[in-house]
Amino acid sequence: MKAAVYYSNSDIRIEERPAPKIGPGELLVKVEACGICGSDVMEWYRIGRVPLILGHEIAGVVQEAGPGVNTYKSGDRVSASHHVPCGKCVYCLAGHETVCDTLRKTNFDPGGFCQYLRLPKVNVDYGVYALPDSVTFDQATFIEPLACVLRGQRVAGFCRGLSVLVIGSGIAGLLHIKFAKAKGASPVFATDISDYRLKAAQECGADKVFSGFEYSADSLRKSNQGRLADLVILTTAAPQAISQALDSVERAGTVLFFAPTDKDVNVPFSVNDVFWRNERKLVSSYAASPKDHREALELIRAKAVSVEDMITHRLSLDETGLGFRLVSEAKNSMKVIIYPQRS
């Protein structure tokens, strides 16, 4: 089979690799579409483990079901979780499935940027989602990122009527804007350093946008009846953005750290100014559980969160290198989808 193999953000090679073989309880999936995630281009995180076949935002068709698989059969349209929890450990039982040891060890074989992948038995048991006929493969590539977004906002204690500031209007930021609006946030603000992305944030429902170069907490107060934001969502982790977030959260409000920083970044802040007497909370979220994926799929199926309007590039497998360049440059692109069956 053909695979797009990652050596660096600027070095993606199309190579021939053997198609994976499946065993009992496993599925072989023909990958029809796979989105490029911002985490795919975190070069500092990947570079020590290359070569890699990445890609986890998948949609495809079951090519073959291994012995013992009764729930799925050849021809079924599916999406799947690349990481799945055990559902039994102390973390899972407490609702923290995404810090489960099993979740951190599971993955696709090899990844979504190739023509076929193997789903291990644990993924088949806990993380495969049948696609309704009304959900396209394009739409299904948003299930995983939307699942991460809804989990993040739940961890942050989101509820209807809160004011929300989204710092960073890439694809994750846009999904946060759309989901917050769908769940009744009011108002929703957004920032970015790119005019292209600020326009996208407006189109996705932000009530007001600010240039990251000019933004200040005072400008937020002027647009929010004298108040800061009840919930600040960081989808970029540049030190300046983190400082803006800490300055922008209202008393008793929450800052959600949704994105990692670059390697070895430390951000100092005043405990007294941020916390003392203010009851602010700093929380983080990582990945999503199978339950989150099912909820995200239902939101997409019901058109409660529209997603196709965020797709800017549809590329063949041979064009994966272009896709990685577009996503890593973070300029005039939003959702980039690779189609492994197209050459």
N, C-alpha and C positions, 0 to 999 in steps of 0.2 A: 504494500500500500504506500501511498505518498503521505509524507508528513512534513510539516513546517517545524524545523528544529531550531530552538533558541540557543544562540551562543552569546549574544548581547542584544541590546535594543536596536543596534544598527547592523546586526549580523544574524539574519534569519535565513536558514538554508533549506531548500526543498530537497528532501532525501527519500530514498526508498527504504522502507523498514518492513520487517515481517508483520503481517496482521496478527494480533494477539489470539491465542488459543484459549478457549473457555473450558471450565470444568463444571462439576456438579454445583447447582445453585447459582450459576453465573449467567450473565447476559453478554452477548456481543452486539454492540450498537453501531449502526451505520450513522455517522455524524452528518447531519444535513446543515446545521448552522451552529456557530459558536462565536459569542461576543468576546471582544478583547476588553479585559478588565483593567482598571488602573493599577491593580496589584501585579498584573502580568508584566508591567514595565518598571517595576521597582528593581532596577538593575543591581543595586547594592545587596539586595536580598537574594537575588538569583545567581549572581556571577560566580560564586564559589562552587556551584553545583552543576554547571553546564557540562555537556549539552543536555537540554531539556525539551520535552514536548509539553507545552503548557496548554491552557484552555480549560475552563471549568463552567462556563455559561453555555451549556450545550442543549441542543434539541436534535432528535433523530428518530430513527426507526429501528426496532429490534430486528437484527439480522438472524440471530440464532439464540435459542434458549437452552441452557444446559439441563442435564438430568435433574429432576427434582423441582424445577421451576414450573409452577402451575398458574401463577397469577398473570404472567406475560407470555406472549407468543410471537413468533415471527410476523412482522408486518405492523405490530403495535407502535403507535406514535408516542414517544416518551421524552421527558426531561429527567434529570437525575442530580442528586447532591454528590459532590466529589468528596466531601467530608461528612461522616455520619457518626452520631454518638451511640453509646451502648444502651442508653435508656435505663440503666440499673445502678450506676455508681452514685456516690454521695452528691456529685455535682448535678447529674441528670435529675435526680429525685428532688433537688432543690430548685429546678428550673434553670440551671446554668449549663445546659447541654453543650455549649460551644467551648467550654474549658475542659470537657471530658477527655481523658487520655485516649480513648478509642477514636474520637473525632480527629485528634491531632495526628493519628497514625494512618488514617484511611485516605484513599485517593483513587482516582481513575487510573487505568493502565492502557495507554500511557497518558493521554490528555486529549483535549478537544480539537487541537489543531492538526488533526490527521483524519484519515478516512474512516477508520474503525477503532473502537475502544472496547476494552473489557471492563465490565462492572463486576467487582468481586462480590461474593455472596453477602457480606455484611451490607454493602451498598444496595444490593437487590432487596434485602430484607427490610431495610429502614429508609432508603432514599431514592426510590424510583416513583415518578409521578406520571400517570397516564394523561395524555393531552386530549382534551375535548376536540371534536372536529372544528369547532369555532375558533380555536386558538392556533395561530400560525406558528411555524418554526421561528420566524423572526420575533414574534411576541414572546415565545417561550424562552428565548435567550435572556429575557429580563426577569425571569422568575427568581433566579439566585440573587442578583443585586437588589431587587425589590424586597426579597425576604430579609436581607441584611438591614435594609432601611427600616422596615417595620419593626424588626427586633430592636434596633437601636433606639427608636422613638419610644418603644414600650419600656425598655430599660431606663430611659430618661424620665419616665413618668408622664409622658404626654397625655393631655386630656383636652377636650373641646374647649375653645375659647382662649387658649394660651396665645400669647404673641411669640413668634418664632423668628430668629435670625439665623440664616444659613450662610456660613462663611466659606466661600468656594462654590462656584456654579458649574462644575464639571458634571459628568453624568450622575454621580452619586448625589451631588447637590440638587440637581434638577429632580431626581426621584424623591428626595427629602421634601422639596417644595411641593411637588404634586401630592405626595401622601399626606403631608400636613394639611394642605388645603382640603383634600378629600375627607379628612377626619375632623374638620371644623376649626383649624387654627385661624386666628384673626388678631392682627394682620400678620402677614409673612413678608419678611425682608430678606434680601440677598445681597452678597457682595462678590466681586471678583476683580481681578486686574485686567481682564480681557473684555473689551467692548462686545465682541462676538458672543461671549458667554453671558454677559449681562443682558443682552437682547434675548437670548434663549431663556434666561431666568424669568424675564417678563412674560414671554410667550407661554411659559409653563405655569404661570399663575402668581408669581411674586407681586405683592402689592406695591412695593417700591424697591429699587435697586440702588446700590452705591458702588462707586469705583473704590477698589481696595486701596488705591493710592491716596484717596481723599477722605475716606471714611473715618469717622470718630464717634465716640459714644454720645457726644453732644448732638451730632447730626441724627443719630437714632432717636434721642429724646424728642427732638423737634418734630419728628415724623410719627411719634408714638405717644402723643398726649403727655409728654413729660416723663415717660417711663422708659426704662431699658427693656430688654427682651426677657420673657419668662423662661424661654428655652433657647440656648445658643448651640448650634450644631456645627462642629468643625469638620469639614470634609477636605480641608487642606491643613497641613500641620507645619507650615512655615512659622518660625518663631514670632514674626510680626503678627501673623494671624492669631496665634495663641494669645498673645498680649491683647489684641483687640477683643477676643472672646471674653477674657477675664474682666476687661473693662466694660463689657456690654451686657452682662447678665444682671438682672434685677435681684433685689433682696428676695431670698427664699427660692431663687431660680436655679436652673441647672445648665451646666455646660456638658455637652456630649462630645467626647473625643472619638470621632468616627474614623479618622485616618491616622496612620502612623507617621512619625517624623522621619527625616533622614537618619542614617545610622549615627548613634552616639550623640544625639542632640539632647541637651538638658536645658530646661527652661525655668529659671528662678522666678519666684513671685512672693509677694508679701502675704503671709498667713493672716495677719491682722486685717489688711485691706480686703482680701478676698473672702475670708471666712468669718472672722470674729464679729459677732453681733449681726451678721447678715444671713446666716443659715443657708448659704449657697452650697451647691453640690457639684462635684466634678465626677462624671461617670464615663465609662468606656463600654464599647460593645465590639464583638468580634464575630464574624460569620453569622450563621443562621441555623436553626434546628429544622428537622423535617416538618414539624408543625408550622413553622414560619414559611417554608416553601409552599406548603399546601394552601396557606392563607394568601400568599402572594399570587399563586396560580388562580385562585378564585377571584381576587381583585382584578386581575387581568381579564379573565373570562367574562366577568360582569361589567367590564369597561368602567369600573370605579376609578381606576388609574389608567389613563391612556399612555401607551409607550411607543407606538410606531412613529409618532411625530418627532422622536428624538434620534431616530436613525439617520445618520448623514452619509455613511459609506457602506456599500455592500460589495465585498471583494472576493475573488477566487482564492483558493489555497495558494496558488503561485504568487499572489499579491500580498501575502501575509506580512512580508517585510515592509511594504508601504503602510499597511495597517498599524504596525508597531510604531513606525515613524510618526504617523498622525497622532496616535494616542500619547506617545512620549513627548512630542512637541507641545501638545495641549493648546493648539491654536484654533484653526477653523474646522474642528470636528467635534462630534459628540459621541454617539454610539457607532462603533465600527464593528461590523459583523463579517466573519469569514465563512465561506461556504466550501467545505472540504471536498465535495463531490464535483466542484467546478474547477477546471484547470485553465 
